[in-house]
Structure formats: structure tokens, C-alpha cells
Amino acid sequence: MKALSDADHREAAWEILLQTLGGPPSQGSDLENERIDETSHRSAEDALSVTVLTGFLGAGKTTLLCRLLEQTPIRITAIVNDVASINVDAARIRSRDAETIEFQNGCACCALQTDLQEALEEISLRKRRPQAVVIEASGIADPMGIAQTVANIRGTALDGIVTVVDAPSFGSNVI
């Protein structure tokens, strides 16, 4: 059996990520911020698909998300969390013509958890929702805290948690 090259592994991982982000079809409205009647209920199949993108500072989360936004036809809303007062990552992502929601000066897994919940609830109630939401967590975030927030919001479904690792540096950082 032939061993897979690094390029083959990257390609396979990319395909898995794209499959994970596959969301429900467009709802057909031209107004991005229109909301559905809050008394109506969406089925489980119609839930807003949410993926948490996590990894340490400098692992490549923003680079991966930018490439994803450039290469996929899927309409994605990016929620970018930066614990600094200036959200540099959000500016890079916004330049890809994706709807970008910024959280800064705190972590979406704890201090900004209510803000994250409110943002996801608002997005899930739109008539024309994105096909997927990707939450780029800060490098210090606990992805389980974010995942629990997503799981507790009516109309959303956690598609998965994707962890980005800087492979060349990983081996040198093991204690």
C-alpha cells in the first residue's frame, strides 16, 4: 500500500472541511437581514450549520478561513473572535467579501458568550441565512464552551470543531 504524501493529506483534510461546512440550501430572499416569524419552527434539517475553528495563536486559523472563503461557493458568515482591542483577523477575512461579525476584547467561550448567543440567534432567524457559519475562536478559547453555546441555541446545529495545528512547530512545542 502506497503511503500518502503531505499534499494528499492536506487535500483529504480540505475535502473533509468542505463537506463539514455543507449547509442547507439558500432560503431565496434577497434581503440579508430579514427575519422569519419567531413563532415558526425550523426542522432539524433546516438548522443553521455552525463550525468552530480553533487552534493556538499563529496556527493558521485565519489563513485557512480566508482560503476557504476564496475557494468555496458556499455562503458563509464568519464570526471572528480576538481577545485584543484591535481585531486584525476580522479585517483580513472581511476583505474576502464574507459577512464578518467581530468579537474583541474578550473570549466567545466565556466573557462574550452572551454576545455569541445573540449573534447566532439573530442569524438563525433570518429569512436569507448563510449556508454555514464558521466561528474562528481566539487562540486561547476553550472550543467546548463555544460548542456548548451553539448546542443550546434553537435553530443551530454544531457541525464540528476543526482544530488547526502548525505541524512544523508542533513537535518542538511538546513538553
N, C-alpha and C positions, 0 to 999 in steps of 0.2 A: 504494500500500500504506500502510495506517494505522500510524503509529508507536505503539508500546506505551507506556502510562503507567508511572510508577513503581509504582503499585499492581498493574498487570498483571505487571510484572517480579517483584515480591515474591510474588505469587500463584503464578507459574510456578516460582520458586525453592522455595517452600514445598512444592508438589506433588512436585518432584524429590526434596527431602529426605525426604518421607514415603515415596516409592517406594523410596529407598535404604534406609530403615530397615525395610522389609518383611522379616520374618524367617520362619523355619519355624513351623509350627503348634505349639500347645501340646502337651506330651508327656502331659498328662492326669493327673498325680499332684497330690495336694493338699499334699504336704509339700515346701516350697520347697528345703530343704537335702538331700533325699535324693540319693544318688549312684547312678549306673549302675555296673554291674560294669566295673572299669577295664580288664579284658581285652577287653571288647567294642569294636567299632569303629563309628564313625558314618560314614555316607556323606558325600560332599562336599555333597550337597543338604541334609543334616541338620546341617551345621556351624553353630556359633554365629555369628550375624551381628554384626560389630563395626564401628562407625563412629567415626572420630576427628573431634572438633570442635575446631578450632583458630582462633587469631586473637590479635592483640595484646591486652594488658590494656585493658579498657574497650570492646572492640569490640562486645560484646553476646552473647557465648557463653552465659553463664548465663541471660540473658533468653530467648534462643532456645530453650534446652533446657527451661526452665520452661514456656514456651508449648507446646512440643511435647508435654511430659508432660501438660499440661492438655487438649489437643485430640485426642490420638490414642488409639484403643482398644488399641494395641499395648502389650504388657507389656515395659517397658524397664527395664534396670538401668543406672543412671548411675554411672560412675566419675569422680570429681571430683578433680583434681589442683590443689593450691595450694602454692606454694613458701613461703608464710608459715606460722607456727606455729598460727594460727587459720584454719580453713577456712570462711570466711563463705559462699562459694558453695555448699558442700555443705548448709549449713543451709537456704538458700533452696530448693534442689532437694528436700531431704528433706521439706519441708512440702507437696510435691505428691504424697505417698503413693507415691513410687517407691522401690524398693530403691536405696540410695545407699551406695557404697563410697568412703571418703575416703582420699586420699594427701596428706600435707602434709609440710612441711619438706624438700622435695626435688622433683626433676622425674622424672616417669614415663618420660621418654625416656632418662635416664641413671642418676642416683643411685637411683631407685626402680624401675628396670626389672625387677628380680627380684620385687619385690612385685607389680607389674602382672602379670607372667607367672604367678605363683602364684594370684592372684585369678582371672584368666581361665581357668586350668586347672580351678580349683575350680568355677567357674560352668559350664564346658562339660561337666563330669561329672555334673551334677545330673540327676535324672530329670525334674523340672519346671524347665526353664530359662526364662529370659526369652526373648521373641521377638527381642529385639535388645539389644545393649549399646552405649551411647554413652559414649565416653571424652572428657570435657571436659578438654583439656590446659591446663596453665598458660599464661599469656601469653608466656612465654619458651621454651616447649618446642619442640623440633625434631620436627615431626609424623612425619618419616620414621623416626626412632628408635622411636617408638611403633608405627608401621605395621610395621616390621621385627619387633618383638616379637610383634605379633599374627600375622603371617605364619608365624612359627616355632613356633606353638603348635598342636599336634594338636587338632582338633575346633573350630577357629575359622576364620573367613573374614573378611578385611578387605573390607567393603562399600564403603568410600570414606573420603576425607578431605574434610571440609567446612570451608572457611575463612570465618570471619565478618569482614567489613570494615565499619568505621564510615565509610560513604560521605561524609558531610559533612566529616569530619576528614581523610579520605584525601588529597584534593587539596592540602591545606595542609601535609601532612607530607612531601610528595615533595621530595627534595633536588635 
